[in-house]
Amino acid sequence: MDNSVNGKTVAITGGFGSLGLATAQFLVARGARVALIGRGAAPGGDALPTALKDAVCLGGVDLVDAEAARKALAHAGEALGGLLDALVNIAGAFRWETIADGDASTWDLMFDLNVKTALNASKAALPQLVARGAGRIVNIGAGAGQKAGLGMGAYSASKAGVARLTEALAEELKDKGVTVNAILPSIIDTPQNRADMPDADFTRWVQGEEIAAVIAFLISSDARAVTGAAIAVNGRV
């Protein structure tokens, strides 16, 4: 067992999605205890992988609402024994839309679901993470946040916002023992992405477990000197 995350308590937003579940299973296999937070209904026991039978599941949480985020993170900490060691912000969404044919409301939506969720969850978790003295926040950004492609203006801008949030919060917390980092995946191999791009070479995409491994490193004591970083995890894309 990897003792670097053994015994750590971790809240994962977007916890019911493909990457959230992959991350939770990876961490639990190494001795962590997890709370999964999602906007949809919490999956029943039979719907979760066996490895996550003891996970705390908090469904129906709208992280765009700061008060809902505060309650959810407080509940997660209490359910896991008192204080969180780490927060992993996976909650988010993607929309493909050209600027010429699109609408400004899509930009609002992307900032709500990608930036505000991470902002509210992070702010809600801060008292616990600071109290730990060695708290960790890991945000899921995107490679597209560094350069927008066709139809990705709103999404890319919001993921650039996640990167700036990461940097700003890392500066705020660097003297309090809390690190804040971002992972920038390329295309993640998920059922949804396979359905959207059926002719792609899936073997080139990054696997959820590969991203989870980087997350595990960033929440470990080995990464105590890493903060404000944006780490590309590209597979072979």
N, C-alpha and C positions, 0 to 999 in steps of 0.2 A: 504494500500500500504506500502511496506517495504521502508522506507525512506533512508536506508543505501546505496542503489544504485539509488535512485530516482534522475533523472537529470544527471547522469553520462554518459559520452560519451565513447563508447567501440568499438574498432575495433576487429573483429573476423576473423582470417585467417582460411581457410578451411570452410568458412562460408556457403557454399552451400551444404555441406554434412549433414548426419543425426545428428551428434553431434553438428555441427555448428548451424543448424537450431533450435535444441532443446535448446541450450544455448541462442540463440538470443531471442527466444520466452519467455524463463524464465526471462531474464533480462528486456525485453520490458514490460512484465506484471507487473514488479516492478518499472517501471518508467524510465528505462535507454533508451538511444538512441544508435542505433547500426549501424555500417558499416560492411557489409559482403564482404570479399575479397576471391576470388576463382580463380583457374587456368582455369576452364572451363568458358563457356559463362555465363553471368549473367542471372538468370532465369527471364522470363517475369512476369509481375504483377500477372497473373492468376496462375502461378506456385508456387508462394510463399504463405505461410499461411497468412490468413487475418490479423493476428496480426502484420505482418511484412510489411504491405503495405507502411509504411513510412520509411522503412530501406534504407540506402544507399547501393547499390549493385555495386561492382567493379569486373567485370569479366575479364578473359584473362590475369591475373597477374601471371607471373612466379617468385615466390619468391626466386628461386635459383639464380636469377639475382639481385644483390644488388641494381642496379639503378632502376629496376622495382619496387622493394620493397620500395625504398625511395619515388618514385613518388606516389605509391599507398597509403602509410601511410600519406604522406602530403595531398593528395586529401581527404582521409578519415577524417582527422582532420578539414580541411577547410569545408567540407560538413556538418560536425556535429557542426559547430559554431566556430571553431578556434583552439582548443586544445583537444587532447585525454586525458581522465582520465585513461584509461586502454587498454591493449592489451591482447587478449587471443589467443595463438598460438595453433590452432587445426590442421592446415594443416599437412599432413603426409601420409604415405602409409605403406603397409605390404606386404612382400613376404615370402613365405615358400619355403625353399631350403636347402638341405643338403650341407655341405661343400664338401663332396666327389664328388657329382654329379653336384654341382653348379659352379658358375663363380665369379671371383673377381669383375666383373662389378656390380653384385647385391649389394655388399658392398658399392660401390661408389654411386649407386642409393639410397640406404637406408640412407646414410649419407647426400646426397643432399636433399632428400625429407623430412627427419625427423629432421636433425640437422641444415642444412644450411638455410632452410626456417625460422626456429625459430630465428636463429642468425641474418639473414638479416632483418627480420621484427622487431625484438627487437631493433637493432641498428638504424633502420630508425625511430622508434617511440621515441627514447630516448630524443631528444630535447623537444618534446611536454610533455612527462611524467615528465621530470625534471622541466620544466617550471611550471607545475601544482603544484609541491612541495609535492604531495602525490600520485604520479602515481603508477600504478599496472601492473605487467606482470604476467600472468599465463600460464605456458607451460603444454601441455599434453604429459606426458611421458608414461610409461607402467610398469605394474608389471614385465613384462618380461625383463625390463631393469636391474633388480636386479639379475635374474637368467635365463639363456637361456635354452629353451627346445629344443627338437629334431626339426631340420629344421629351427630354429629361430636365428641362429648365427648372421647374418647380421642385422636383425631387432632389436634383443636385444642389440647388440653393439651400434646401432644408438640411441636407446632409453636411454642407459646408457650415451651416449653423451649429450642427452637433460638434463639429471640430472646434469651432470658436468657443462654444460652451465648455468643452473639455479643457481647453487651454486656460480660459479665464478662471474656472473653478480650481484647476490645479494650482494656479498662482495664489488663489485665496487660501488654500489649505496646506501649502507646502511646509508651513511651520507648525502644523497641527498633527503631523504624522499620517495624514490621509493622502493617498495618491489617486489621481484621476487620469485615465488613459482612454484612448479610442482605438478600435480596430476598424480597418477599412477593407472589407471584403470586396472581391470582384463579384462574380456570379456564384451564388450559393446553390448547391445541388439540392433542390427541394422539389416535391411533387408539383407545386404550383409553377415553378420556373420550367420544369420539363414540359408541362402542359402548354405553357405560353410559347416555348421555343422548341417544338418537337423535332426539328431538323438539326439541332445543335449537337456538338460532340460533348456529351455529359461528362466524359472522363476528364475533360480539361477543367471542369468547374471545381471550386473548393468545397470540401465536405464539411458538414456541420461539426463533426468530431474534430476536424483540424482547427476550426475556429475555437472550439471549446478548449482545446489544448493550450492555445495562446491565452485565453481567458483565465484558465487555471494558473498559468505562470504569473499573470499580472496580479492575481489576488493572493499569491503566495508571498511569504517573507523574502524569497529570493529576488522579488521585483521591487523591494522597498526603495531603491534609488531611481526607479523609472516613474516619472510623472509628467503629464502634459504631452505625452507622445501620441503620434498617430501611426499605427503599425499596419502596413499593407499585408493582407493575407489573400494571395491571388490564385492559388492553385497553379494551373498552366494557362490561364487566360491572358 
